[in-house]
C-alpha cells in the first residue's frame, strides 16, 4: 500500500475543517459527506469514524472506491483516492474509540487504502 508523503502528511496536519468523503453506489451515483472525526493512524493511514454512515456504509459494503478531499489553511486542496477497509475490532478500531468523541457511537473505523493523491490538478502519487 502506498504511503502518504511528508508533504501530504504536513498538509493533513494543516487542514481546515471537515474532510469530504465521497463514495459511489452500484449505479454510479456519488454520495459525499462531511466527516469531522478523522485522524492518521500509524502516521500513514487516514481513518474516519463511522458515527452516522448510512448511504456511505451501503456504498462501502458494495465495494465503492472512495475519495477524501480536504483543504489547508493556505487554501491548497488535496484529494486522496482509493479503496476502503472497514474495522469493527482490532487495533484501528480500538484507536478510533480513543479519539472519537464519547457522545458519538463509533460503529466502526473506515481506513483509506491510498491509490492516488492529487493537489489540485497535480498528481502526487
C-alpha positions, 0 to 999 in steps of 0.5 A: 500500500502506498504511503502518504508523503511528508508533504501530504502528511504536513498538509493533513496536519494543516487542514481546515475543517471537515474532510469530504468523503465521497463514495459511489453506489452500484449505479454510479451515483456519488454520495459525499459527506462531511466527516469531522472525526478523522485522524492518521493512524500509524502516521500513514493511514487516514481513518474516519469514524463511522458515527452516522454512515448510512448511504456511505456504509451501503456504498462501502459494503458494495465495494465503492472506491472512495475519495477524501478531499480536504483543504489547508489553511493556505487554501491548497486542496488535496484529494486522496483516492482509493479503496476502503477497509472497514474495522469493527475490532482490532487495533484501528478500531480500538484507536478510533474509540480513543479519539472519537468523541464519547457522545458519538457511537463509533460503529466502526473505523473506515481506513483509506487504502491510498491509490492516488493523491492529487493537489489540485490538478497535480498528481502526487502519487 
